[in-house]
Amino acid sequence: MAVTYISLMNFTDQGLRAIKDTTKRAEAARKLAQEYGVTFKSLRWTQGQYDIVAELEAKDEQSYNSFAVALMAQGFVRGQSLRAYGADEMNAMLSRLP
């Protein structure tokens, strides 16, 4: 079963200096993600605490984590990932409660 993540990202100083290329880098990130078995379900540039919010789906946790490290290693963004659960996954967890 695929796993879903919400990624909250901020531009680094390097990312801000190269801001004009952010949409090109996003396309490159999509291609990089595919190499790791990860798909961008949505990607939005935002105002406020985070610069970019993305929803991603991966074949497994290791694939997502490897992609996230590879993306951050490029030096344009830093971020945090939140494992996200759909209703079916949440119901499966809830069914185990006493």
ABEGO torsion letter per residue (X at the ends): XBBBBBBBBBBBAAAAAAAAAAAAAAAAAAAAAAAAGBBBABBBBBBEABABBBBBBBABAAAAAAAAAAAAAAGABBBBBBBBBBAAAAAAAAAABX
